Amino acid sequence: MVNMLEARDKSGRLISLSRERLRHILAHPEMTNQVEQITETLLKPDTIIPFEYDPAVHFYFTYFKERRKYLFVSVKYLNGTGFIITAYYTDKIR
């Protein structure tokens, strides 16, 4: 599988974005040309929230002033490595 992005998150864990997941993310029109912002959210999130129903999933949020929205990036960790599930802009942290 070819990864479109590989980055280490704030805690040093490797996170990847597959071509298939990128296509899913780009289905949100506002996500065009946002890979750099996704990377920034992984490296310097405002907050990280564990998903209450699956402890392997974490939600990363970074506020972008120019959009007046948070970028939400959902990551699942398996065997110490993470992969991005989805990403999109939202009005609030959930």
Contact map, one row per residue, 1 for C-alpha under 8 A:
1110000000000000010000000000000000000000000000000000000000000000000000000000000000000000000000
1111000000000000011000000000000000000000000000000000000000000000000000000000000000000000000000
1111110000000001111000000000000000000000000000000000000000000000000000000000000000000000000000
0111110000000001111001000000000000000000000000000000000000000000000000000000000000000000000000
0011111000000001110000000000000000100000000000000000000000000000000000000000000000000000000000
0011111100000111100000000000000000000000000000000000000000000000000000000000000000000000000000
0000111110000111000000000000000000000010011000000000000000000000000000000000000000000000000000
0000011111111110000000000000000000000000011000000000000000000000000000000000000000000000000000
0000001111111110000000000000000000000000011100000000000000000000000000000000000000000000000000
0000000111111000000000000000000000000000011110000000000000000000000000000000000000000000000000
0000000111111000000000000000000000000000000000000000000000000000000000000000000000000000000000
0000000111111100000000000000000000000000000000000000000000000000000000000000000000000000000000
0000000111111110000000000000000000000000000000000000000000000000000000000000000111000000000000
0000011110011111000000000000000000000000000000000000000000000000000000000000000111000000000000
0000011110001111100000000000000000000000000000000000000000000000000000000010000011110000000000
0011111000000111110000000000000000000000000000000000000000000000000000000000000001110000000000
0011110000000011111011000000000000000000000000000000000000000000000000000000000000110000000000
1111100000000001111111000000000000000000000000000000000000000000000000000000000000110000000000
0111000000000000111111100000000000000000000000000000000000000000000000000000000000000000000000
0000000000000000011111110000000000000000000000000000000000000000000000000000000000000000000000
0000000000000000111111111000000000000000000000000000000000000000000000000000000000011100000000
0001000000000000111111111100000000000000000000000000000000000000000000000000000000000000000000
0000000000000000001111111110000000000000000000000000000000000000000000000000000000000000000000
0000000000000000000111111111000000000000000000000000000000000000000000000000000000000100000000
0000000000000000000011111111001000000000000000000000000000000000000000000000000000000111000000
0000000000000000000001111111111100000000000000000000000000000000000000000000000000000000000000
0000000000000000000000111111101000000000000000000000000000000000000000000000000000000000000000
0000000000000000000000011111111100000000000000000000000000000000000000000000000000000001000000
0000000000000000000000000111111100000000000000000000000000000000000000000000000000000000000000
0000000000000000000000000101111100000000000000000000000000000000000000000000000000000001100000
0000000000000000000000001111111111000000000000000000000000000000000000000000000000000011100000
0000000000000000000000000101111111000000000000000000000000000000000000000000000000000000000000
0000000000000000000000000000001111110000000000000000000000000000000000000000000000000000000000
0000000000000000000000000000001111111100000000000000000000000000000000000000000000000000000000
0000100000000000000000000000000011111110000000000000000000000000000000000000000000000000000000
0000000000000000000000000000000011111111000000000000000000000000000000000000000000000000000000
0000000000000000000000000000000001111111100000000000000000000000000000100000000000000000000000
0000000000000000000000000000000001111111110000000000000000000000000000101000000000000010000000
0000001000000000000000000000000000111111111000000000000000000000000000000000000000000000000000
0000000000000000000000000000000000011111111110000000000000000000000000000000000000000000000000
0000000000000000000000000000000000001111111111000000000000011100000000101000000000000000000000
0000001111000000000000000000000000000111111110000000000000010000000000001000000000000000000000
0000001111000000000000000000000000000011111110000000000000000000000000000000000000000000000000
0000000011000000000000000000000000000001111111000000000000000100000000000000000000000000000000
0000000001000000000000000000000000000001111111110000000000011100000000000000000000000000000000
0000000000000000000000000000000000000000100111110000000000011110000000000000000000000000000000
0000000000000000000000000000000000000000000011111000000000011100000000000000000000000000000000
0000000000000000000000000000000000000000000011111100000001111000000000000000000000000000000000
0000000000000000000000000000000000000000000000111110000001110000000000000000000000000000000000
0000000000000000000000000000000000000000000000011111011111100000000000000000000000000000000000
0000000000000000000000000000000000000000000000001111111111100000000000000000000000000000000000
0000000000000000000000000000000000000000000000000111111000000000000000000000000000000000000000
0000000000000000000000000000000000000000000000000011111000000000000000000000000000000000000000
0000000000000000000000000000000000000000000000000111111110000000000000000000000000000000000000
0000000000000000000000000000000000000000000000000111111111000000000000000000000000000000000000
0000000000000000000000000000000000000000000000000110011111000000000000000001110000000000000000
0000000000000000000000000000000000000000000000000110011111100000000000000111100000000000000000
0000000000000000000000000000000000000000000000011110001111110000000000000111000000000000000000
0000000000000000000000000000000000000000000000011110000011111000000000011110000000000000000000
0000000000000000000000000000000000000000110011111000000001111100000000111110000000000000000000
0000000000000000000000000000000000000000100011110000000000111110000001111000000000000000000010
0000000000000000000000000000000000000000100111100000000000011111000001110000000000000000000000
0000000000000000000000000000000000000000000001000000000000001111100111100000000000000000000000
0000000000000000000000000000000000000000000000000000000000000111111111100000000000000000000000
0000000000000000000000000000000000000000000000000000000000000011111110000000000000000000000000
0000000000000000000000000000000000000000000000000000000000000001111100000000000000000000000000
0000000000000000000000000000000000000000000000000000000000000001111110000000000000000000000000
0000000000000000000000000000000000000000000000000000000000000011111111000000000000000000001000
0000000000000000000000000000000000000000000000000000000000000011101111100000000000000000111100
0000000000000000000000000000000000000000000000000000000000001111000111110000000000000000111110
0000000000000000000000000000000000001100100000000000000000011111000011111000000000000011110000
0000000000000000000000000000000000000000000000000000000000111100000001111100000000000011110000
0000000000000000000000000000000000000100110000000000000000111000000000111110000000011111000000
0000000000000000000000000000000000000000000000000000000011110000000000011111000000011110000000
0000000000000010000000000000000000000000000000000000000011110000000000001111100001111100000000
0000000000000000000000000000000000000000000000000000000111000000000000000111110001111000000000
0000000000000000000000000000000000000000000000000000000110000000000000000011111111100000000000
0000000000000000000000000000000000000000000000000000000100000000000000000001111111000000000000
0000000000000000000000000000000000000000000000000000000000000000000000000000111110000000000000
0000000000001100000000000000000000000000000000000000000000000000000000000000111111000000000000
0000000000001110000000000000000000000000000000000000000000000000000000000000111111100000000000
0000000000001111000000000000000000000000000000000000000000000000000000000011110111110000000000
0000000000000011110000000000000000000000000000000000000000000000000000000011100011111000000000
0000000000000011110010000000000000000000000000000000000000000000000000001111000001111110000000
0000000000000000000010000000000000000000000000000000000000000000000000001111000000111110000000
0000000000000000000010011000000000000000000000000000000000000000000000001110000000011111000000
0000000000000000000000001000001000000100000000000000000000000000000000111100000000011111100000
0000000000000000000000001001011000000000000000000000000000000000000000111000000000000111110000
0000000000000000000000000000011000000000000000000000000000000000000011110000000000000011111000
0000000000000000000000000000000000000000000000000000000000000000000011110000000000000001111110
0000000000000000000000000000000000000000000000000000000000000000000111000000000000000000111110
0000000000000000000000000000000000000000000000000000000000000000000011000000000000000000011111
0000000000000000000000000000000000000000000000000000000000001000000001000000000000000000011111
0000000000000000000000000000000000000000000000000000000000000000000000000000000000000000000111
